């Protein structure tokens, strides 16, 4: 039960933590003289596209969540949290492979936490991860 409280805390702070992490990573990229405008565009447009298109996919697929949570009004497939972190991992890993290597375990942890909290099944997080990876790759090709 203690583990679930930890995952609940992480879930409630996930968006703020992700925002802070992106800002810190962009600061690192800036200090490495990387193309910060291009990277920022890839992340921002990729995340916006992912959020909006996942909402549409969820309305089409209509896979209900197994348990009632604060997310119950929303459908489950694919996991937007998982998609978001894997998209970020792909873009960051492209620009700085070492950083991508360190973010990857965090991405799997986020995916696992979605299952542990009961808001997603394995298929939801796998679908979210694949979708995030594909959108990330598209952002790298487009910009």
LOGUKE-74217 format. One record per atom (N, C-alpha, C): x, y, z; residue in one letter; atom name. Coordinates in steps of 0.1 Angstrom, whole numbers, plus 5000, padded with zeros to 4 digits. Example, Ala and Ser with C-alpha at 12.3 -4.5 7.8 and 13.67 -1.06 7.14 Angstrom:
{{5132 4943 5078} A N} {{5123 4955 5078} A CA} {{5132 4967 5078} A C} {{5128 4978 5071} S N} {{5137 4989 5071} S CA} {{5129 5000 5079} S C} 
! end
This chain:
{{5008 4988 5000} X N} {{5000 5000 5000} X CA} {{5009 5013 5000} X C} {{5020 5012 5007} X N} {{5029 5024 5007} X CA} {{5034 5027 4993} X C} {{5037 5017 4985} X N} {{5041 5019 4971} X CA} {{5031 5027 4963} X C} {{5018 5023 4965} X N} {{5008 5030 4958} X CA} {{5007 5045 4961} X C} {{5010 5048 4974} X N} {{5010 5062 4978} X CA} {{5021 5070 4971} X C} {{5033 5063 4969} X N} {{5044 5070 4962} X CA} {{5040 5072 4948} X C} {{5034 5062 4941} X N} {{5029 5064 4927} X CA} {{5019 5075 4926} X C} {{5010 5075 4936} X N} {{4999 5086 4936} X CA} {{5006 5100 4937} X C} {{5016 5101 4945} X N} {{5023 5114 4947} X CA} {{5030 5118 4933} X C} {{5036 5108 4927} X N} {{5043 5110 4915} X CA} {{5033 5114 4904} X C} {{5022 5107 4904} X N} {{5011 5110 4894} X CA} {{5006 5124 4895} X C} {{5004 5129 4908} X N} {{4998 5142 4910} X CA} {{5008 5153 4906} X C} {{5021 5150 4906} X N} {{5031 5160 4903} X CA} {{5037 5158 4890} X C} {{5032 5149 4882} X N} {{5039 5145 4869} X CA} {{5040 5156 4859} X C} {{5029 5163 4857} X N} {{5030 5174 4847} X CA} {{5040 5185 4851} X C} {{5040 5189 4864} X N} {{5049 5199 4869} X CA} {{5063 5194 4867} X C} {{5066 5182 4871} X N} {{5079 5176 4870} X CA} {{5084 5175 4856} X C} {{5075 5171 4847} X N} {{5079 5170 4833} X CA} {{5082 5184 4827} X C} {{5074 5194 4831} X N} {{5077 5208 4827} X CA} {{5091 5212 4832} X C} {{5094 5210 4844} X N} {{5107 5214 4850} X CA} {{5118 5206 4843} X C} {{5116 5193 4841} X N} {{5126 5185 4835} X CA} {{5129 5190 4821} X C} {{5119 5194 4813} X N} {{5121 5199 4799} X CA} {{5129 5212 4800} X C} {{5125 5221 4809} X N} {{5132 5234 4810} X CA} {{5147 5231 4814} X C} {{5150 5222 4823} X N} {{5164 5219 4827} X CA} {{5171 5213 4815} X C} {{5165 5205 4808} X N} {{5172 5198 4796} X CA} {{5174 5209 4785} X C} {{5165 5217 4783} X N} {{5167 5228 4773} X CA} {{5178 5237 4777} X C} {{5180 5240 4790} X N} {{5191 5248 4795} X CA} {{5204 5240 4792} X C} {{5204 5227 4794} X N} {{5216 5220 4791} X CA} {{5220 5220 4776} X C} {{5209 5219 4768} X N} {{5211 5220 4754} X CA} {{5217 5234 4750} X C} {{5211 5244 4756} X N} {{5216 5258 4753} X CA} {{5231 5259 4757} X C} {{5234 5253 4768} X N} {{5248 5254 4772} X CA} {{5258 5246 4763} X C} {{5252 5236 4756} X N} {{5260 5228 4747} X CA} {{5260 5234 4733} X C} {{5254 5246 4732} X N} {{5253 5253 4719} X CA} {{5245 5245 4708} X C} {{5235 5237 4713} X N} {{5227 5230 4703} X CA} {{5216 5239 4698} X C} {{5209 5235 4688} X N} {{5199 5244 4681} X CA} {{5186 5243 4690} X C} {{5186 5252 4700} X N} {{5175 5252 4710} X CA} {{5162 5255 4704} X C} {{5161 5264 4694} X N} {{5148 5267 4687} X CA} {{5142 5255 4681} X C} {{5151 5248 4674} X N} {{5146 5236 4666} X CA} {{5141 5225 4676} X C} {{5149 5223 4687} X N} {{5146 5213 4697} X CA} {{5133 5217 4704} X C} {{5131 5230 4707} X N} {{5119 5234 4714} X CA} {{5107 5232 4705} X C} {{5109 5235 4692} X N} {{5097 5233 4683} X CA} {{5094 5219 4682} X C} {{5104 5210 4681} X N} {{5101 5196 4680} X CA} {{5093 5191 4693} X C} {{5097 5196 4704} X N} {{5091 5191 4717} X CA} {{5077 5197 4718} X C} {{5075 5210 4716} X N} {{5063 5217 4718} X CA} {{5052 5212 4708} X C} {{5056 5212 4695} X N} {{5046 5208 4685} X CA} {{5043 5193 4686} X C} {{5054 5185 4689} X N} {{5052 5171 4691} X CA} {{5042 5168 4703} X C} {{5044 5175 4714} X N} {{5035 5173 4726} X CA} {{5021 5178 4723} X C} {{5020 5189 4716} X N} {{5006 5194 4713} X CA} {{4999 5185 4703} X C} {{5006 5180 4693} X N} {{5000 5171 4684} X CA} {{4996 5158 4691} X C} {{5005 5153 4699} X N} {{5003 5141 4706} X CA} {{4990 5142 4715} X C} {{4990 5153 4723} X N} {{4978 5154 4732} X CA} {{4965 5155 4725} X C} {{4965 5163 4714} X N} {{4952 5164 4707} X CA} {{4948 5152 4699} X C} {{4958 5145 4693} X N} {{4955 5133 4685} X CA} {{4951 5121 4694} X C} {{4958 5121 4706} X N} {{4954 5110 4716} X CA} {{4940 5112 4721} X C} {{4936 5124 4723} X N} {{4922 5127 4727} X CA} {{4912 5121 4716} X C} {{4915 5123 4703} X N} {{4907 5118 4692} X CA} {{4908 5103 4692} X C} {{4920 5097 4693} X N} {{4921 5082 4693} X CA} {{4913 5076 4704} X C} {{4913 5082 4716} X N} {{4906 5077 4728} X CA} {{4891 5077 4725} X C} {{4886 5088 4718} X N} {{4872 5089 4715} X CA} {{4868 5078 4705} X C} {{4877 5075 4696} X N} {{4874 5065 4686} X CA} {{4874 5051 4691} X C} {{4885 5048 4699} X N} {{4887 5034 4705} X CA} {{4877 5032 4716} X C} {{4875 5041 4725} X N} {{4866 5040 4736} X CA} {{4868 5029 4746} X C} {{4881 5026 4749} X N} {{4885 5016 4758} X CA} {{4884 5022 4772} X C} {{4874 5016 4780} X N} {{4872 5021 4794} X CA} {{4883 5017 4803} X C} {{4884 5025 4814} X N} {{4894 5021 4824} X CA} {{4887 5011 4833} X C} {{4896 5002 4839} X N} {{4891 4991 4848} X CA} {{4886 4996 4861} X C} {{4892 5007 4866} X N} {{4888 5012 4880} X CA} {{4884 5027 4879} X C} {{4876 5031 4888} X N} {{4872 5045 4888} X CA} {{4883 5053 4895} X C} {{4888 5064 4888} X N} {{4898 5073 4893} X CA} {{4894 5087 4889} X C} {{4903 5096 4892} X N} {{4900 5110 4887} X CA} {{4901 5111 4872} X C} {{4907 5100 4866} X N} {{4908 5100 4851} X CA} {{4896 5092 4845} X C} {{4886 5088 4853} X N} {{4876 5079 4848} X CA} {{4867 5085 4837} X C} {{4866 5098 4836} X N} {{4858 5104 4826} X CA} {{4864 5103 4812} X C} {{4877 5100 4812} X N} {{4885 5099 4800} X CA} {{4887 5084 4797} X C} {{4889 5081 4784} X N} {{4891 5067 4780} X CA} {{4906 5063 4783} X C} {{4909 5050 4782} X N} {{4923 5046 4786} X CA} {{4933 5045 4775} X C} {{4929 5041 4763} X N} {{4939 5038 4753} X CA} {{4940 5049 4742} X C} {{4953 5053 4740} X N} {{4965 5050 4746} X CA} {{4968 5059 4758} X C} {{4978 5056 4765} X N} {{4982 5064 4777} X CA} {{4990 5076 4772} X C} {{4984 5088 4775} X N} {{4990 5101 4771} X CA} {{5002 5104 4779} X C} {{5003 5100 4792} X N} {{5015 5102 4800} X CA} {{5027 5094 4794} X C} {{5024 5082 4790} X N} {{5035 5073 4785} X CA} {{5039 5079 4771} X C} {{5029 5083 4763} X N} {{5032 5088 4750} X CA} {{5041 5101 4751} X C} {{5038 5109 4761} X N} {{5045 5122 4763} X CA} {{5060 5119 4767} X C} {{5062 5110 4776} X N} {{5076 5108 4781} X CA} {{5084 5101 4770} X C} {{5078 5092 4762} X N} {{5086 5085 4752} X CA} {{5089 5094 4740} X C} {{5079 5103 4737} X N} {{5082 5113 4727} X CA} {{5094 5122 4731} X C} {{5094 5126 4743} X N} {{5105 5135 4749} X CA} {{5118 5127 4749} X C} {{5117 5114 4752} X N} {{5129 5106 4753} X CA} {{5135 5104 4739} X C} {{5127 5102 4729} X N} {{5132 5101 4715} X CA} {{5139 5114 4710} X C} {{5132 5125 4713} X N} {{5138 5138 4708} X CA} {{5151 5141 4716} X C} {{5151 5140 4729} X N} {{5163 5142 4737} X CA} {{5174 5133 4733} X C} {{5170 5120 4731} X N} {{5180 5110 4728} X CA} {{5187 5112 4715} X C} {{5179 5118 4705} X N} {{5185 5121 4692} X CA} {{5196 5132 4693} X C} {{5192 5142 4701} X N} {{5202 5154 4702} X CA} {{5213 5151 4711} X C} {{5211 5143 4722} X N} {{5221 5140 4731} X CA} {{5219 5125 4736} X C} {{5225 5116 4729} X N} {{5223 5102 4732} X CA} {{5225 5098 4746} X C} {{5235 5104 4753} X N} {{5238 5100 4767} X CA} {{5226 5105 4775} X C} {{5220 5116 4773} X N} {{5208 5121 4780} X CA} {{5197 5112 4777} X C} {{5195 5108 4765} X N} {{5184 5098 4762} X CA} {{5185 5085 4769} X C} {{5198 5081 4771} X N} {{5201 5069 4778} X CA} {{5196 5070 4793} X C} {{5198 5082 4799} X N} {{5194 5084 4813} X CA} {{5179 5087 4814} X C} {{5173 5092 4804} X N} {{5158 5095 4805} X CA} {{5150 5082 4803} X C} {{5156 5072 4795} X N} {{5148 5060 4792} X CA} {{5143 5052 4804} X C} {{5151 5050 4814} X N} {{5146 5043 4826} X CA} {{5134 5051 4833} X C} {{5135 5064 4832} X N} {{5124 5073 4838} X CA} {{5112 5071 4830} X C} {{5113 5069 4816} X N} {{5102 5067 4808} X CA} {{5095 5054 4811} X C} {{5103 5043 4813} X N} {{5097 5030 4817} X CA} {{5091 5031 4831} X C} {{5097 5039 4840} X N} {{5091 5040 4853} X CA} {{5077 5047 4852} X C} {{5076 5057 4844} X N} {{5063 5064 4842} X CA} {{5053 5054 4837} X C} {{5057 5046 4826} X N} {{5048 5037 4821} X CA} {{5043 5026 4831} X C} {{5053 5022 4839} X N} {{5049 5012 4850} X CA} {{5040 5018 4860} X C} {{5043 5031 4863} X N} {{5034 5037 4874} X CA} {{5020 5039 4869} X C} {{5017 5040 4856} X N} {{5004 5041 4851} X CA} {{4996 5028 4853} X C} {{5004 5017 4852} X N} {{4998 5004 4854} X CA} {{4996 5001 4869} X C} {{5006 5005 4877} X N} {{5006 5003 4891} X CA} {{4994 5010 4898} X C} {{4992 5022 4893} X N} {{4981 5031 4898} X CA} {{4967 5025 4894} X C} {{4967 5016 4884} X N} {{4954 5011 4879} X CA} {{4947 5019 4869} X C} {{4953 5030 4864} X N} {{4946 5038 4854} X CA} {{4948 5033 4840} X C} {{4958 5024 4838} X N} {{4960 5018 4825} X CA} {{4964 5003 4826} X C} {{4961 4996 4815} X N} {{4966 4982 4813} X CA} {{4979 4983 4806} X C} {{4985 4971 4804} X N} {{4998 4970 4797} X CA} {{4996 4975 4782} X C} {{4985 4971 4776} X N} {{4982 4975 4762} X CA} {{4981 4990 4761} X C} {{4976 4997 4771} X N} {{4975 5012 4770} X CA} {{4988 5018 4770} X C} {{4997 5014 4779} X N} {{5010 5020 4780} X CA} {{5019 5016 4768} X C} {{5018 5004 4764} X N} {{5026 5000 4752} X CA} {{5021 5008 4740} X C} {{5008 5010 4738} X N} {{5003 5018 4727} X CA} {{5007 5032 4729} X C} {{5007 5038 4741} X N} {{5012 5051 4743} X CA} {{5027 5053 4740} X C} {{5035 5043 4744} X N} {{5049 5043 4741} X CA} {{5052 5043 4726} X C} {{5046 5034 4719} X N} {{5048 5033 4705} X CA} {{5043 5046 4698} X C} {{5032 5051 4702} X N} {{5027 5064 4696} X CA} {{5037 5075 4699} X C} {{5042 5076 4711} X N} {{5051 5087 4715} X CA} {{5064 5086 4707} X C} {{5069 5073 4705} X N} {{5081 5071 4697} X CA} {{5079 5075 4682} X C} {{5067 5071 4677} X N} {{5064 5075 4663} X CA} {{5063 5090 4661} X C} {{5056 5097 4670} X N} {{5054 5111 4669} X CA} {{5068 5118 4671} X C} {{5076 5113 4680} X N} {{5089 5119 4682} X CA} {{5098 5117 4669} X C} {{5097 5106 4663} X N} {{5105 5104 4650} X CA} {{5100 5113 4639} X C} {{5086 5115 4639} X N} {{5081 5124 4629} X CA} {{5085 5138 4631} X C} {{5086 5142 4644} X N} {{5090 5156 4647} X CA} {{5105 5158 4643} X C} {{5113 5148 4644} X N} {{5127 5149 4640} X CA} {{5128 5149 4625} X C} {{5120 5142 4618} X N} {{5120 5143 4603} X CA} {{5115 5156 4598} X C} {{5104 5161 4604} X N} {{5097 5173 4599} X CA} {{5106 5186 4602} X C} {{5112 5187 4613} X N} {{5119 5199 4617} X CA} {{5134 5196 4616} X C} 
! end
